[in-house]
Amino acid sequence: MSQLSKYNIQLKKLEAFFGEKHKNLINQANIHPQTADCVDNYVTQRGIPYKNTYFLTRCKIYLKAFCEEIRHKPFLQKTLATISRFYFARRVKMALIRPDNALEQTWIQKCCCRFMCKGPIPRHVAFIMDGNRRFAAKKHVERIEGHTRGFDKLAEVLKWCQDLGVEEVTVFAFSAENFKRSKEEVESLMELARHKLALIMQERDQLKANGVKIRVIGELKQLPEDIQNMAQEVMSITKDHARCCLNVCFAYTSRHEMVQAMKDISLRLRNGTLQEDQITDDLFGKTLQIPSVDLAIRTSGEIRLSDFLMWQCSEACLEFTDALWPEFSIWNFYAAILKYQYFIAAKKS
């Protein structure tokens, strides 16, 4: 008799012993009896997907329903030992395996997320997405492939921020200084921007469901006219979304943003809507397009802001990680959040 058959018999004994109530609980949880040695074959034959909630629910129900009685029943003790060995071995393995959905967190990542939420969470996180070209060189692929992987990483990072309750995310997608790069690379980046903006417009229902508001900020007049129009349409589509705001800095420099703020203040002075004694650093900060940053993260090991949100980052927690942007992981992100929480605690002490 196979292990699986023996295990099924033990399960039936358990169900008979504890009655229909606990049997119904087991059935509702979609529990399929398996032993450690039979798991792979069983799943392959029956097409049962590995789900973290499946293993967690299974263990909880067994322990809650049977723990007290097992002490007095030898065959139940053996069954629990089998369940426990199987449960913990599979939980450790499944905690480290990425789910089929790339945006879905593993079990251990969800635990870490809940742990992080017990402390202060930054309201506004900024990312300098550096290292795309170095990633391409490292992987021996074309530069545009590195930039494509970088854009794909952005969706993943935005999901991490939403899971933690971050209200605003700002990313440095393209500096105005990048127009000085080779014509071929700039044209490739513009084509990539067209493609990604088109995808965003196609997924407007998903954006609405997630409540993501998108703002494209920078010297947009330097961009091709069709990209300007697409950016305006994306902003129009998402302007009423309120759960999370994504600021995409495109053709952006902090100096240009500050110059524009100074011009706005000067215009208000000439119009008489603002008095000179009303000009403060707080007013200047509010005149800028992007609000103050709580946590700024730069990838690739470079330790500089590169003309990105220089005013807004004056009191922010700064994190510089060696990971290239396409390789930036959720653990790098959690490390930055922990640093921010330590930073806040140090300020209060």
C-alpha positions as CSV (number, residue, x, y, z in Angstrom):
1,M,0.0,0.0,0.0
2,S,1.4,3.4,-1.0
3,Q,2.0,6.2,1.5
4,L,-0.7,8.2,0.0
5,S,-3.3,5.4,0.4
6,K,-2.2,5.0,4.1
7,Y,-2.6,8.7,4.6
8,N,-6.0,8.7,3.1
9,I,-7.1,5.9,5.5
10,Q,-5.7,7.9,8.4
11,L,-7.6,11.0,7.2
12,K,-10.8,9.0,7.1
13,K,-10.2,7.8,10.6
14,L,-9.8,11.4,11.7
15,E,-12.9,12.5,10.0
16,A,-14.9,9.6,11.5
17,F,-13.5,10.3,14.9
18,F,-14.2,14.0,14.9
19,G,-17.5,14.0,13.0
20,E,-19.0,16.0,10.1
21,K,-18.2,19.4,11.6
22,H,-14.4,19.2,11.1
23,K,-14.9,17.2,7.9
24,N,-16.8,20.2,6.4
25,L,-14.0,22.5,7.5
26,I,-11.5,20.4,5.7
27,N,-13.6,20.3,2.6
28,Q,-14.2,24.0,2.6
29,A,-10.5,24.6,2.8
30,N,-10.0,22.5,-0.3
31,I,-7.5,20.2,1.6
32,H,-6.1,17.3,-0.4
33,P,-4.3,14.7,1.7
34,Q,-0.6,14.4,0.7
35,T,2.5,13.1,2.2
36,A,6.0,14.6,1.8
37,D,7.2,11.9,-0.5
38,C,4.1,11.9,-2.7
39,V,3.7,15.7,-3.2
40,D,5.3,16.2,-6.6
41,N,3.7,13.2,-8.2
42,Y,0.3,14.0,-6.7
43,V,0.4,17.6,-7.9
44,T,1.6,16.6,-11.4
45,Q,-1.1,13.9,-11.8
46,R,-4.1,16.0,-10.5
47,G,-3.0,19.5,-11.5
48,I,-3.3,20.9,-8.1
49,P,-1.5,24.3,-7.9
50,Y,0.9,25.1,-5.0
51,K,-0.8,27.9,-3.1
52,N,0.6,29.3,0.1
53,T,-2.8,29.8,1.6
54,Y,-3.6,26.1,0.9
55,F,-0.8,24.9,3.1
56,L,-1.4,27.5,5.8
57,T,-5.1,26.8,6.0
58,R,-4.5,23.1,6.1
59,C,-2.1,23.3,9.1
60,K,-4.3,25.7,11.0
61,I,-7.5,23.5,10.7
62,Y,-5.7,20.3,11.7
63,L,-4.0,21.9,14.7
64,K,-7.1,23.7,15.9
65,A,-9.4,20.7,15.5
66,F,-7.1,17.8,16.6
67,C,-4.4,19.1,18.8
68,E,-6.0,18.3,22.2
69,E,-7.2,14.9,21.2
70,I,-4.0,13.7,19.6
71,R,-2.3,13.5,23.0
72,H,-4.5,10.4,23.8
73,K,-4.6,8.7,20.4
74,P,-1.4,7.0,19.1
75,F,-2.5,6.8,15.5
76,L,-3.4,10.5,15.6
77,Q,0.0,11.4,16.9
78,K,1.6,9.6,14.0
79,T,-0.7,11.5,11.6
80,L,0.2,14.9,13.1
81,A,3.9,14.1,12.9
82,T,3.5,13.4,9.2
83,I,1.5,16.6,8.7
84,S,4.0,18.7,10.6
85,R,7.1,17.4,8.8
86,F,5.4,17.9,5.5
87,Y,4.0,21.3,6.4
88,F,7.2,22.9,7.6
89,A,9.4,21.5,4.8
90,R,7.0,22.7,2.1
91,R,6.4,26.1,3.8
92,V,10.1,26.9,3.9
93,K,10.5,25.9,0.2
94,M,7.3,27.7,-0.9
95,A,8.3,30.9,1.0
96,L,11.3,31.3,-1.2
97,I,9.7,30.3,-4.6
98,R,8.3,33.2,-6.7
99,P,4.5,32.8,-7.4
100,D,3.3,32.4,-11.0
101,N,2.2,36.0,-11.0
102,A,5.3,38.1,-10.9
103,L,3.6,40.9,-8.9
104,E,2.3,38.5,-6.3
105,Q,4.4,38.3,-3.1
106,T,5.6,35.0,-1.6
107,W,4.5,34.0,1.9
108,I,7.6,35.3,3.6
109,Q,7.5,38.6,1.7
110,K,3.9,39.1,2.9
111,C,5.0,38.4,6.5
112,C,7.8,41.0,6.1
113,C,5.3,43.5,4.7
114,R,3.1,43.1,7.7
115,F,6.1,43.5,10.0
116,M,7.1,46.7,8.1
117,C,3.6,48.2,8.5
118,K,4.0,48.1,12.3
119,G,6.5,51.0,12.0
120,P,6.3,54.4,10.3
121,I,5.8,54.2,6.5
122,P,7.1,57.0,4.2
123,R,4.3,58.9,2.6
124,H,6.4,59.8,-0.5
125,V,9.2,57.6,-1.9
126,A,11.5,58.7,-4.8
127,F,13.6,56.4,-7.0
128,I,16.6,57.3,-9.2
129,M,16.4,54.3,-11.5
130,D,20.1,54.0,-12.4
131,G,22.0,51.1,-13.8
132,N,20.0,50.1,-16.9
133,R,22.9,50.4,-19.3
134,R,25.3,48.7,-16.9
135,F,22.8,45.9,-16.6
136,A,22.7,45.5,-20.4
137,A,26.5,45.4,-20.5
138,K,26.6,42.9,-17.7
139,K,24.1,40.6,-19.5
140,H,25.7,41.2,-22.9
141,V,22.4,42.5,-24.5
142,E,21.5,45.7,-26.3
143,R,21.2,48.9,-24.2
144,I,17.5,49.2,-25.1
145,E,16.9,45.8,-23.5
146,G,18.3,47.2,-20.2
147,H,16.0,50.1,-20.4
148,T,13.0,47.8,-21.2
149,R,13.8,45.7,-18.1
150,G,14.0,48.9,-16.1
151,F,10.5,50.0,-17.2
152,D,9.2,46.6,-16.3
153,K,10.7,46.8,-12.8
154,L,8.8,50.0,-12.2
155,A,5.4,48.2,-12.2
156,E,6.8,45.7,-9.6
157,V,8.2,48.4,-7.4
158,L,4.9,50.4,-7.5
159,K,3.1,47.3,-6.3
160,W,5.5,47.0,-3.4
161,C,4.8,50.6,-2.4
162,Q,1.1,50.1,-2.6
163,D,1.2,47.0,-0.4
164,L,3.0,49.1,2.3
165,G,0.6,52.0,2.0
166,V,2.9,54.5,0.3
167,E,0.8,57.4,-1.0
168,E,3.1,58.9,-3.6
169,V,6.0,57.6,-5.7
170,T,8.3,59.7,-7.9
171,V,10.7,58.1,-10.4
172,F,13.5,59.7,-12.4
173,A,12.7,58.1,-15.8
174,F,14.6,60.4,-18.1
175,S,16.8,63.4,-17.4
176,A,16.9,66.4,-19.7
177,E,20.7,65.8,-19.7
178,N,20.1,62.5,-21.4
179,F,19.3,64.2,-24.7
180,K,23.1,64.6,-24.9
181,R,23.4,60.8,-25.4
182,S,23.8,59.2,-28.8
183,K,21.0,59.9,-31.3
184,E,20.3,56.2,-31.6
185,E,19.9,55.6,-27.9
186,V,17.6,58.7,-27.4
187,E,15.4,57.6,-30.3
188,S,15.2,54.1,-28.8
189,L,14.2,55.6,-25.4
190,M,11.5,57.7,-27.1
191,E,10.1,54.6,-28.9
192,L,10.1,52.7,-25.6
193,A,8.2,55.6,-24.0
194,R,5.6,55.5,-26.8
195,H,5.2,51.8,-26.3
196,K,4.8,52.0,-22.5
197,L,2.4,55.0,-22.6
198,A,0.3,53.1,-25.2
199,L,0.2,50.1,-22.8
200,I,-0.9,52.4,-19.9
201,M,-3.8,53.7,-22.0
202,Q,-4.9,50.2,-22.8
203,E,-4.9,49.2,-19.2
204,R,-7.0,52.1,-17.9
205,D,-9.4,49.8,-16.2
206,Q,-6.6,48.2,-14.2
207,L,-5.3,51.7,-13.3
208,K,-8.7,52.7,-12.1
209,A,-9.1,49.5,-10.0
210,N,-5.7,50.2,-8.4
211,G,-6.5,53.9,-8.0
212,V,-3.2,55.0,-9.5
213,K,-2.9,58.7,-10.6
214,I,-0.1,59.4,-13.1
215,R,1.6,62.7,-13.6
216,V,4.4,63.3,-16.2
217,I,6.6,66.1,-15.0
218,G,9.5,67.8,-16.8
219,E,10.3,69.9,-19.8
220,L,7.7,68.1,-21.9
221,K,8.1,70.6,-24.8
222,Q,11.5,68.9,-25.5
223,L,9.7,65.6,-26.3
224,P,8.3,64.7,-29.7
225,E,4.7,66.0,-30.1
226,D,3.1,62.6,-30.2
227,I,4.7,61.6,-26.8
228,Q,3.5,65.0,-25.4
229,N,-0.1,64.2,-26.5
230,M,0.1,60.6,-25.1
231,A,1.4,61.9,-21.8
232,Q,-1.4,64.4,-21.6
233,E,-4.0,61.7,-22.3
234,V,-2.6,59.4,-19.6
235,M,-2.7,62.3,-17.1
236,S,-6.3,63.1,-18.1
237,I,-7.4,59.4,-17.8
238,T,-6.0,59.0,-14.3
239,K,-6.5,62.5,-12.8
240,D,-9.4,61.5,-10.6
241,H,-7.6,58.4,-9.1
242,A,-6.8,58.9,-5.4
243,R,-5.2,55.8,-3.9
244,C,-1.6,56.4,-5.1
245,C,0.1,59.0,-7.2
246,L,3.0,58.1,-9.6
247,N,5.1,61.1,-10.7
248,V,7.1,60.2,-13.8
249,C,10.0,62.7,-14.2
250,F,10.7,62.8,-17.9
251,A,13.0,65.4,-19.5
252,Y,13.4,66.6,-16.0
253,T,16.0,68.5,-13.9
254,S,15.5,69.9,-10.4
255,R,17.1,73.2,-11.4
256,H,14.5,73.7,-14.1
257,E,11.7,72.9,-11.7
258,M,13.0,75.5,-9.2
259,V,13.5,78.1,-11.8
260,Q,9.9,77.6,-12.9
261,A,8.7,78.0,-9.2
262,M,10.7,81.2,-8.9
263,K,9.1,82.6,-12.1
264,D,5.6,81.7,-10.7
265,I,6.3,83.5,-7.4
266,S,7.7,86.5,-9.4
267,L,4.5,86.6,-11.5
268,R,2.3,86.6,-8.4
269,L,4.4,89.5,-6.9
270,R,3.8,91.6,-10.1
271,N,0.1,90.8,-10.1
272,G,-0.2,91.8,-6.5
273,T,-1.6,88.4,-5.4
274,L,1.5,87.9,-3.2
275,Q,3.4,90.2,-0.9
276,E,7.1,90.1,-0.5
277,D,6.9,89.3,3.3
278,Q,4.8,86.2,2.4
279,I,7.7,84.5,0.6
280,T,9.0,81.7,2.7
281,D,10.8,78.4,2.1
282,D,7.4,76.7,2.9
283,L,5.8,78.7,0.1
284,F,8.6,77.9,-2.3
285,G,8.2,74.2,-1.6
286,K,4.5,74.3,-2.2
287,T,5.1,76.1,-5.5
288,L,7.2,73.2,-6.8
289,Q,5.4,70.5,-8.9
290,I,6.5,67.7,-6.6
291,P,6.0,67.7,-2.8
292,S,8.7,66.9,-0.2
293,V,10.2,63.4,-0.2
294,D,10.4,61.2,2.8
295,L,12.7,58.4,1.4
296,A,14.9,58.7,-1.7
297,I,16.5,55.5,-3.1
298,R,19.2,55.4,-5.8
299,T,20.4,52.2,-7.3
300,S,23.7,51.2,-9.0
301,G,26.0,52.3,-6.2
302,E,26.2,56.0,-7.2
303,I,26.1,58.4,-4.3
304,R,24.6,61.6,-5.7
305,L,21.2,63.0,-6.6
306,S,22.1,64.0,-10.2
307,D,19.9,67.1,-10.2
308,F,16.8,65.1,-9.0
309,L,14.4,66.6,-6.4
310,M,17.2,68.6,-4.7
311,W,14.9,70.8,-2.8
312,Q,12.4,68.1,-1.9
313,C,15.2,65.7,-0.6
314,S,16.7,68.3,1.7
315,E,15.3,66.5,4.8
316,A,14.7,63.0,3.3
317,C,16.2,59.7,4.3
318,L,18.7,58.8,1.5
319,E,19.4,55.2,0.6
320,F,22.1,54.3,-2.0
321,T,22.1,50.6,-2.9
322,D,24.6,48.8,-5.1
323,A,21.9,46.8,-6.9
324,L,21.3,47.8,-10.6
325,W,17.8,49.1,-11.2
326,P,16.6,46.0,-13.2
327,E,18.0,43.8,-10.4
328,F,16.5,45.9,-7.5
329,S,14.7,43.4,-5.3
330,I,12.0,43.5,-2.7
331,W,14.7,42.8,-0.1
332,N,16.6,45.9,-1.2
333,F,13.4,47.9,-0.9
334,Y,12.6,46.5,2.6
335,A,16.2,47.3,3.7
336,A,15.5,50.9,2.6
337,I,12.2,51.0,4.6
338,L,14.0,49.7,7.7
339,K,16.6,52.4,7.3
340,Y,13.9,55.0,7.0
341,Q,12.2,53.7,10.2
342,Y,15.5,53.9,12.1
343,F,16.0,57.4,10.6
344,I,12.6,58.5,12.0
345,A,13.3,56.9,15.4
346,A,16.6,58.7,15.6
347,K,15.0,62.0,14.8
348,K,12.5,61.6,17.6
349,S,15.0,60.6,20.2
